[in-house]
Each structure stands twice: as structure tokens, then as C-alpha cells.
Amino acid sequence: MSSISYAKADIPQLLKWVGNKHRFAEEIVSYMPHDIKTFYEPFLGSGAVLGTLCNYNNNSLFRRFENAVGSDVLPFLIEIFQYVQNDPKTLIDHYRTSLEGYNEDRENKYLEIRARFNNSFNALDFAVLSRTCYSGIVRFRRKDGYMSTPIGPHKPIPPEAFEERVAIWHNILREDVTFLNEDFKNVMDRAREGDLVYCDPPYTHSQAILYGAQEFRISDLWEKIYECKQRGVKVMLSINGTRRSGSEDIGVIAPEGLFERGTFVNCGMSMVNRLQKQGDTMENEVVQDALLLTW
């Protein structure tokens, strides 16, 4: 892997991931305090917010946290970030090997990689699938946990571009960042006064088609946010807010008094709607996330 000196403000997207916060991670980070002891992101996904915060942290003038923890219940997702942090060459080489001849026989190559992943749940194959599946929509069958997302119509980024992205992420994920394969409830229990937890859970209005192999109840999250707040932990939550350019409210009603303030973040076109309406003309499908803060 080539050595890359990185000083850009924008962090490239490592994984394609539905609902990722890549394009507006800067806006989310702007609401965070400047004196965080430990930053927790218990629904890691693409890691866009963590990556942006780490990039700030590598500049002593903008340092935000002392330590950071990225976690998720998907073990193979966490293993990807551990590869990036500790063994980037293995990840890069696997991506390059998997894409040999890919564009000449796309459908069969994709199904081969997906079948291999479903047989072993290998993190290296999962990284390739995230770049080649339909719109980064990682969908699992509830009955067996198998990934069922079809191939995307796009050509995946070439190995050279993937290598550059891995190198950038490797450079920003310093020794003060830890990755854990744990349930969000256990991770949030670790937080103490002076810490910040940023939650980006599965959208409550799309549970029927996404994250089918995961158990998630918004009531459990409300309880953990309340407990964190009682301990002096600051919590930020990104959650579904509106769609159809604001004309349809798809938000959730949080317990009264749990959050002190909130705003909306424009998320652009809904990737879920694209999957559901392939071939249709998409109009007025702009989605806004609610960003809620406990302080």
C-alpha cells in the first residue's frame, strides 16, 4: 500500500452504505462539543461521522476527543475497520483479487462473492459486496441472516481508488480509536460524564426491508439515552424525520423531556425508495433526518 499524506477536509466514503452520513458528517460534527472525553458511535455503519471527527482530531487545533469507540452488532463490519486500522494491505489485496475480471462477468462474479460471504460471513468479502451491491443497501434475510441484496447497476470503484481510500482511513484511525462488536445497549452503558454518544440507528419506517436479521427496538434506545443523560453523558441522535420534500412526516415521537433541542439535516434522495421503485420516475423524495440533542 502506498503512503499517502492526507490533509483534505473531506473524508472519502470507504463503504457504500444506505443511510450513510458521508455528505453531511461535517454538519453533524459541527453540533458536537469541543471537549469530549470518549466519543461513542454504537451504530457505526459506514463510519462517516467517526471518520470526520477523527480527521478533526488529528489536527491539534481542532482536537475534539481523548478516545473514540466505534461499534456495531455486525461482526464482519467491525472487522473491516479493524483491517483498515491494523492490516490494510490484506483488505486491499482481497478487493483487487475479487475484482479481477469482474466487469466482464458481473452477475456471476457478484453472486460468487455473495455466496462465499453467506457461507462464512467473511469481512473481506463483505467489504467487496458493500461496493458492488445495489446502492449500498445491506439487506439480510431474517430466517438465516444471509445477505440478499442484488447486484448494483454501477461499476465498482477500481482497486487503485479503493487502495487510496483505505490508505486515507488508515492514516486517520489512530491508536486512540477502538472498534467493538457489541450491542448498542452494552456500549452505551460504558459512557460516563464528559463523554458523547452519537446514535444513527436503523430507520424505524424501513425496518420491514432493511436490517432484517437484527433486533432493534426504539424503546430500548430511549431507555439507554435517558440513562446516559442521567449520568451526565451527552447524546446526539439521527433519526428519520420527513420525506417528500418535507410534506410527509416519518418521524418518531421521543419521550417528553428527553431531548433539549433538535434540527433537520437534508439527506437528499432516499436509496430505499430507489430500490423499491426501480424504473420509476423519482419525484419529491428528498428525505430529512431529525438531529436531536440532549443538552
C-alpha positions in Angstrom: 0.0 0.0 0.0 1.4 3.4 -1.0 2.0 6.0 1.7 -0.4 8.9 1.4 -0.2 12.2 3.2 -3.7 13.4 3.9 -4.8 16.9 4.8 -8.1 17.3 2.9 -11.2 18.3 4.9 -13.4 15.7 3.1 -13.0 12.0 4.0 -13.8 9.7 1.1 -16.5 7.1 1.5 -14.9 3.8 2.4 -18.0 1.6 2.1 -21.2 2.2 0.2 -23.9 2.1 2.9 -27.5 3.0 2.8 -28.3 5.9 5.1 -24.7 6.8 5.5 -23.9 10.3 6.7 -20.9 10.9 4.4 -22.2 14.1 2.7 -23.3 15.8 5.9 -21.0 14.4 8.5 -19.3 17.9 8.8 -22.7 19.4 9.6 -23.4 16.8 12.3 -19.9 17.2 13.8 -20.4 21.0 14.0 -23.1 20.4 16.7 -20.6 18.4 18.9 -18.8 19.9 21.9 -15.1 20.6 21.7 -14.2 18.8 24.9 -15.2 15.1 24.6 -13.5 12.6 26.8 -14.7 9.5 24.9 -16.7 9.6 21.7 -19.0 6.6 21.1 -20.7 5.7 17.9 -22.7 2.5 18.7 -24.4 2.1 15.2 -21.2 2.5 13.2 -22.4 1.7 9.6 -20.1 3.4 7.1 -18.3 5.3 10.0 -18.6 8.6 8.2 -19.2 10.7 11.3 -16.4 8.9 13.2 -14.0 9.4 10.3 -14.8 13.1 10.1 -14.3 13.5 13.8 -11.0 11.6 13.7 -9.8 13.9 10.9 -10.5 16.9 13.1 -8.8 15.2 16.0 -5.6 14.7 14.0 -5.2 18.4 13.8 -4.2 19.7 17.3 -6.0 23.0 16.6 -9.3 21.2 16.3 -8.9 18.3 18.7 -12.3 17.1 19.9 -11.9 13.8 21.9 -9.4 11.9 24.0 -10.6 8.5 22.9 -13.2 7.1 20.4 -15.2 3.9 20.2 -16.9 2.7 17.0 -19.2 -0.3 17.5 -21.8 -2.4 15.7 -23.6 -5.7 16.1 -22.4 -6.8 12.7 -19.0 -8.6 13.4 -17.9 -8.5 9.8 -18.5 -4.7 9.6 -16.3 -4.1 12.6 -13.6 -6.5 11.2 -13.4 -4.3 8.1 -12.4 -1.3 10.2 -10.0 -3.4 12.2 -8.4 -4.4 8.9 -8.2 -0.8 7.9 -6.6 0.1 11.2 -4.2 -2.8 11.6 -3.8 -4.7 8.3 -4.8 -2.5 5.4 -2.8 -4.5 2.8 -4.8 -7.7 3.3 -8.1 -5.7 2.7 -6.7 -4.0 -0.4 -5.3 -7.2 -1.9 -8.6 -9.1 -1.4 -10.5 -6.3 -3.1 -8.1 -6.3 -6.0 -8.3 -10.1 -6.4 -12.1 -10.1 -6.1 -12.4 -7.6 -8.9 -10.2 -9.4 -11.4 -12.5 -9.9 -14.5 -15.5 -8.6 -12.5 -16.8 -6.2 -15.2 -16.6 -8.9 -17.9 -19.0 -11.3 -16.0 -20.6 -9.0 -13.4 -23.7 -11.0 -12.4 -21.9 -14.3 -11.9 -18.9 -12.7 -10.1 -21.2 -10.9 -7.7 -23.2 -14.0 -7.0 -20.0 -15.9 -6.4 -18.7 -13.3 -3.9 -22.1 -13.1 -2.2 -22.4 -16.9 -1.9 -18.9 -17.1 -0.4 -19.8 -14.4 2.1 -23.1 -16.1 3.1 -21.1 -19.3 3.7 -18.5 -17.8 6.0 -19.6 -14.2 6.8 -16.1 -13.1 5.9 -15.3 -9.4 6.4 -13.1 -9.1 3.4 -15.9 -10.3 1.1 -18.4 -8.0 2.9 -16.2 -5.0 2.0 -16.4 -6.0 -1.7 -20.1 -6.5 -1.5 -20.7 -3.1 0.0 -19.0 -1.6 -3.0 -20.9 -3.8 -5.6 -24.4 -4.4 -4.2 -27.4 -2.3 -5.1 -26.9 1.3 -3.7 -25.1 0.0 -0.7 -28.3 -1.4 0.7 -27.2 -4.2 3.0 -30.2 -6.4 3.4 -30.3 -9.6 5.4 -32.9 -12.4 5.3 -34.5 -12.8 8.7 -34.7 -16.6 8.6 -31.0 -17.2 8.2 -29.1 -13.9 8.2 -28.0 -14.3 4.6 -27.3 -11.1 2.7 -29.9 -10.9 -0.1 -29.2 -7.6 -1.8 -29.0 -7.9 -5.7 -26.1 -6.6 -7.7 -25.9 -2.8 -8.4 -26.0 -1.4 -11.9 -22.8 0.6 -11.3 -19.2 -0.4 -11.9 -17.4 -0.7 -8.6 -14.5 1.7 -7.9 -11.2 0.3 -9.3 -8.7 -1.3 -6.9 -6.4 1.8 -7.1 -9.2 4.1 -5.9 -10.1 1.6 -3.1 -6.5 1.4 -2.1 -6.3 5.2 -1.8 -9.4 5.3 0.3 -8.2 2.6 2.7 -4.8 4.5 3.0 -6.7 7.7 4.0 -8.8 5.9 6.6 -5.7 4.0 7.9 -4.0 7.4 8.4 -6.8 8.9 10.4 -7.7 5.9 12.6 -5.0 6.3 15.2 -4.4 4.4 18.4 -7.0 6.4 20.3 -9.8 4.7 18.3 -11.2 1.3 19.3 -13.7 -0.9 17.4 -16.0 -3.2 19.2 -18.5 -5.8 18.1 -21.2 -5.2 20.7 -24.9 -4.4 21.0 -25.6 -0.7 21.4 -27.1 -1.1 24.8 -23.8 -2.6 26.2 -21.7 0.1 24.6 -23.9 3.0 25.8 -23.6 1.6 29.3 -19.9 2.3 29.2 -20.4 6.1 28.7 -19.7 8.4 31.6 -19.9 12.1 32.3 -18.0 14.1 29.8 -18.5 11.5 27.1 -20.5 12.0 23.9 -22.6 9.3 22.2 -23.8 9.7 18.6 -26.6 7.3 17.6 -27.5 6.7 14.0 -29.9 3.6 14.4 -31.9 1.8 11.6 -34.7 4.0 10.3 -37.9 3.0 12.1 -40.0 3.4 8.9 -38.0 1.0 6.8 -37.5 -1.9 9.2 -39.6 -4.2 7.0 -36.9 -4.4 4.3 -33.6 -3.4 6.0 -31.7 -4.9 8.8 -34.0 -7.9 8.8 -31.5 -10.1 10.7 -31.1 -7.5 13.5 -33.2 -7.0 16.6 -33.8 -3.3 17.3 -36.5 -1.6 19.3 -36.6 2.2 19.6 -37.9 1.9 23.1 -34.6 0.3 24.2 -32.8 3.2 22.7 -35.0 5.7 24.5 -34.2 4.0 27.8 -30.4 4.0 27.2 -30.4 7.7 26.1 -32.3 8.5 29.3 -29.8 6.6 31.4 -26.9 8.3 29.7 -28.4 11.7 30.3 -28.8 10.9 34.0 -25.1 10.2 34.2 -24.1 13.4 32.5 -23.4 11.9 29.1 -24.3 14.0 26.1 -26.2 12.1 23.4 -26.9 13.0 19.7 -29.5 11.1 17.7 -30.0 11.0 13.9 -33.4 9.5 13.2 -36.0 9.6 10.4 -37.7 12.9 10.1 -39.5 13.9 6.9 -39.6 12.8 3.2 -41.3 14.0 0.0 -39.5 17.4 0.4 -40.9 17.7 3.9 -44.5 17.1 3.1 -44.7 13.7 4.8 -43.7 13.3 8.5 -42.0 9.9 9.1 -40.5 11.0 12.4 -40.7 9.3 15.7 -42.1 10.8 18.9 -39.4 10.8 21.6 -40.3 10.7 25.3 -41.1 14.2 26.6 -38.1 16.0 28.0 -35.5 13.5 26.7 -34.0 15.9 24.2 -33.4 19.6 24.8 -33.2 20.7 21.1 -33.2 19.5 17.5 -32.9 20.4 13.9 -33.2 18.8 10.5 -30.4 17.6 8.2 -31.1 17.3 4.4 -30.2 13.7 3.3 -31.1 14.0 -0.4 -32.7 11.2 -2.3 -33.8 8.1 -0.5 -31.8 5.0 -1.5 -34.5 2.7 -0.1 -37.1 4.3 -2.4 -34.8 3.8 -5.4 -34.6 0.1 -4.7 -38.4 -0.2 -4.3 -39.2 1.8 -7.4 -36.6 0.7 -10.0 -37.5 2.1 -13.3 -40.0 4.7 -12.0 -39.5 8.4 -12.2 -38.5 9.7 -8.8 -40.0 13.0 -7.7 -40.3 14.8 -4.3 -38.5 12.0 -2.5 -36.0 14.2 -0.6 -35.5 12.9 2.9 -34.6 14.9 6.0 -33.2 13.4 9.2 -34.0 14.8 12.6 -30.9 15.5 14.6 -31.8 15.6 18.3 -29.5 16.6 21.2 -29.9 16.0 25.0 -28.2 19.3 26.0 
